[in-house]
């Protein structure tokens, strides 16, 4: 297969994956500290870039600040709007070392940022400054992970064009370590029960304040030990778990409460992008139909380059 869909066996890079998740949380929490709250925590996310994962621009003290994980040169690049920059090479190092060095680089640029020092959405969370356990970085697998995010982003962004209602950007959540896109019915949802590990219930309840159909890509861990695309609904309508979705490799995980399509099934398909689109569309169809969404007023045709949507 081409390097658009590289092999990404979770067992081969799970230590790097765990370390990288914590590094991205440290950088992501800079946005949490400097950026006003946006609905559904959209202000804290990272974005897929041409080289890795990047923060949208942040503002502090009259200057712009941007931080990027570069998985080509394997470096963390910090840039400011007045032309200054700093670089931290990515290599095997503890989370504690990364944390100290990153904050020191920010301080050297005049950004004395205080971030929340505790990881979110991870089991057995240890303060960043005390984490001397997670210290792996395999550049080959970090680059493969980014390539999967890049290709997945292309599919998610295309799928996103067929929705007129409220829809999220295609963005990367560093807490759960997944790339996601979410459609909204426009209706309020029942209060979420919370209970996400190391995440305040108030954050979870705000994130799920409205009815959603959400899909994404996750590298694996916990309930599944392989990378997969996922799709879920909140609240899940009656019959959702037993809905017939496509393609044939898709399955419903009762433990996760969502449909799963193994990444390897996509990369092995004759047309991987079409295989992914079939999963995204069929799981959305199930969520929207079973919950009675106003599909006629929420949907449109898939977007085409250079062609505005025709409005009668």
C-alpha positions in Angstrom: 0.0 0.0 0.0 1.1 3.6 -0.5 2.4 5.7 2.4 -1.0 7.4 2.5 -2.2 4.4 4.5 0.9 3.1 6.3 0.9 0.2 8.7 0.3 1.3 12.2 0.2 -1.7 14.5 -0.6 -0.4 18.0 1.6 -3.0 19.8 4.6 -1.8 17.9 4.4 1.8 19.0 2.2 1.9 22.1 4.9 3.3 24.3 5.6 6.1 21.8 1.9 6.7 21.5 1.4 7.1 25.2 4.3 9.5 25.5 3.2 11.5 22.5 -0.3 11.8 23.9 1.1 13.4 27.1 3.4 15.7 25.1 0.5 16.9 23.0 -1.5 17.5 26.2 1.2 19.8 27.5 1.1 21.9 24.3 -2.7 21.7 24.1 -3.0 23.1 27.7 -1.2 26.2 26.5 -4.3 26.9 24.4 -6.5 26.1 27.4 -4.6 28.8 29.3 -4.5 31.5 26.6 -7.7 31.0 24.6 -11.3 32.1 25.6 -13.7 29.1 25.9 -15.4 28.1 22.7 -18.4 25.7 22.7 -17.6 22.0 23.0 -14.0 22.8 23.9 -13.1 23.5 20.2 -10.7 26.2 21.4 -8.2 23.7 22.9 -7.8 21.4 19.9 -4.8 20.9 17.6 -5.0 20.9 13.8 -3.4 18.6 11.3 -0.8 20.5 9.3 1.5 19.8 6.3 4.2 18.7 8.8 2.4 17.4 11.8 0.0 18.9 14.4 -0.2 22.6 15.1 -2.0 24.9 17.5 -4.2 27.6 15.9 -2.7 31.1 16.6 -2.8 32.1 20.2 -2.6 35.7 21.5 -0.8 37.0 24.6 0.8 40.3 25.4 -0.1 41.7 22.0 1.8 39.0 20.2 0.8 35.8 18.3 2.1 32.4 19.4 1.9 29.1 17.5 3.4 25.7 18.4 3.8 22.8 16.0 4.8 19.2 16.3 6.9 18.6 13.1 6.9 14.9 12.3 9.1 15.3 9.3 12.0 17.0 11.0 10.9 15.5 14.4 10.9 18.8 16.3 8.6 21.0 18.3 8.7 24.5 16.8 7.5 27.5 18.7 7.0 30.7 16.6 5.8 34.2 17.4 4.4 37.0 15.3 7.4 39.2 15.9 9.7 36.7 14.1 11.1 34.8 17.0 11.3 31.1 17.2 12.6 28.2 19.3 13.0 24.5 18.5 13.0 21.4 20.7 14.1 18.3 18.9 11.8 15.3 19.5 13.7 12.3 20.8 13.3 9.8 23.6 12.8 11.9 26.8 10.6 11.8 29.8 7.4 13.7 30.0 9.0 15.6 32.9 11.9 16.7 30.8 9.7 17.7 27.9 7.5 19.7 30.3 10.3 21.6 31.8 12.1 22.3 28.5 8.9 23.4 26.8 7.9 25.9 29.5 11.5 27.2 29.6 11.4 27.9 25.8 8.0 29.7 26.2 9.5 31.8 29.0 12.5 32.6 27.0 10.2 34.1 24.4 8.4 36.2 27.0 5.4 33.9 27.5 5.2 32.9 31.2 2.3 30.6 30.8 0.9 28.6 33.8 -0.8 25.5 32.5 -2.7 22.8 34.3 -0.1 20.3 35.2 -2.2 17.1 35.4 -3.1 14.9 32.4 -6.6 14.4 31.2 -8.5 11.3 30.1 -5.7 9.0 30.9 -5.6 6.1 33.5 -3.3 6.5 36.5 -2.5 10.1 35.7 0.8 11.4 37.1 1.6 15.1 37.1 3.7 16.1 34.1 6.6 17.3 36.2 6.7 13.9 38.0 6.3 11.6 35.1 9.7 9.9 34.5 8.0 6.7 33.2 6.8 7.7 29.7 9.9 8.4 27.7 9.6 6.8 24.3 9.8 8.4 20.9 10.0 6.3 17.7 10.3 8.8 14.8 9.2 6.3 12.2 5.9 5.5 14.0 5.3 9.1 14.9 5.6 10.0 11.2 3.3 7.1 10.3 0.7 8.3 12.8 0.8 11.8 11.2 0.4 10.3 7.7 -2.8 8.5 8.9 -4.1 11.7 10.4 -3.4 13.6 7.2 -5.2 11.1 5.0 -8.1 10.7 7.5 -8.4 14.5 7.6 -8.9 14.5 3.8 -11.8 12.0 4.1 -13.4 13.7 7.2 -13.1 17.2 5.6 -14.9 15.9 2.4 -17.6 14.2 4.5 -18.1 17.5 6.4 -19.0 19.4 3.2 -22.4 17.6 2.9 -23.9 19.2 6.1 -25.6 22.6 6.3 -26.2 22.5 10.0 -23.7 23.1 12.8 -20.6 21.0 12.3 -17.3 21.0 14.0 -13.9 21.6 12.3 -11.9 18.5 11.7 -9.7 18.7 14.7 -7.4 16.7 17.0 -8.4 16.3 20.7 -5.2 15.8 22.7 -7.1 14.5 25.8 -8.6 11.4 24.0 -5.8 11.5 21.3 -8.1 11.3 18.3 -9.0 13.1 15.2 -12.7 14.0 15.0 -15.6 15.7 13.2 -19.0 16.2 14.7 -22.4 17.0 13.3 -25.2 18.5 15.4 -29.0 18.1 15.0 -29.6 21.5 16.6 -31.5 20.0 19.6 -30.5 20.1 23.2 -29.3 16.8 24.6 -30.0 15.4 28.1 -27.4 16.3 30.7 -24.4 14.1 30.3 -23.6 11.9 33.4 -19.9 12.8 33.2 -17.5 10.3 34.7 -14.7 10.6 32.1 -11.4 9.9 33.8 -9.5 13.0 34.9 -11.9 15.4 33.2 -14.2 17.7 35.1 -17.9 16.8 34.6 -18.6 20.4 33.7 -16.4 20.1 30.7 -18.0 16.8 29.5 -21.5 18.2 30.0 -20.7 21.4 28.0 -19.1 19.3 25.2 -22.3 17.2 25.0 -24.9 19.9 25.6 -26.5 19.2 22.2 -27.4 16.1 20.2 -24.5 14.8 18.0 -23.3 12.3 15.5 -19.5 12.2 15.8 -16.9 10.2 13.9 -13.1 10.0 14.1 -9.9 8.1 14.1 -8.1 6.7 17.2 -4.8 4.8 17.2 -6.0 2.3 19.8 -5.5 1.3 23.4 -7.7 0.2 26.3 -10.8 -1.6 24.9 -9.2 -2.2 21.5 -5.5 -2.9 20.7 -5.6 -1.7 17.1 -6.2 1.6 15.3 -9.7 2.2 14.2 -12.2 4.7 12.8 -15.2 5.2 15.1 -18.7 6.7 15.0 -21.2 7.3 17.8 -24.3 9.3 18.7 -25.1 11.2 21.8 -27.6 10.5 23.1 -27.7 7.1 21.3 -31.2 6.6 19.9 -33.0 3.3 20.5 -31.8 0.6 18.2 -28.5 2.4 17.3 -26.3 -0.5 18.5 -28.1 -2.9 16.2 -28.3 -0.7 13.2 -27.0 -2.2 9.9 -24.0 -0.2 8.8 -21.4 -0.5 6.2 -18.8 -1.7 5.2 -19.0 -5.3 6.4 -16.0 -5.1 8.7 -17.7 -2.4 10.8 -18.9 -3.6 14.3 -20.5 -2.1 17.3 -18.4 -2.1 20.5 -20.7 -2.4 23.5 -17.7 -1.4 25.8 -17.0 1.7 23.8 -20.6 2.4 22.9 -19.7 3.2 19.3 -19.3 1.6 15.9 -15.7 0.6 15.0 -14.1 0.1 11.6 -10.6 -1.3 11.9 -8.0 0.9 10.2 -6.4 -2.2 8.6 -9.8 -2.9 6.8 -9.6 0.5 5.3 -6.0 0.4 4.2 -6.5 -3.0 2.6 -9.6 -2.0 0.6 -9.3 -1.5 -3.2 -10.5 2.1 -2.6 -9.6 3.1 1.0 -11.2 6.5 0.8 -14.5 5.2 -0.5 -14.4 2.5 2.2 -14.1 5.1 4.9 -16.8 7.4 3.4 -19.2 4.4 3.4 -18.6 4.0 7.1 -19.0 7.7 7.9 -22.2 8.0 5.8 -23.9 4.8 6.9 -23.3 5.4 10.7 -24.5 8.9 10.4 -27.6 7.7 8.5 -28.3 5.3 11.4 -27.9 8.0 14.0 -29.9 10.7 12.2 -32.8 8.4 11.0 -33.2 6.7 14.4 -33.2 10.0 16.3 -35.5 11.7 13.8 -33.1 14.5 12.7 -34.5 17.1 10.2 -32.3 15.8 7.5 -34.0 17.7 4.6 -32.9 21.0 6.2 -29.5 19.8 7.6 -27.9 18.2 4.6 -26.7 19.1 1.1 -24.6 17.5 -1.6 -20.9 16.8 -1.2 -18.8 19.9 -2.0 -17.0 20.4 -5.3 -13.8 22.4 -5.7 -14.6 25.9 -7.1 -18.4 25.3 -7.3 -20.6 27.2 -4.9 -23.7 25.3 -3.6 -26.7 26.1 -5.8 -29.4 27.8 -3.8 -32.9 28.2 -5.4 
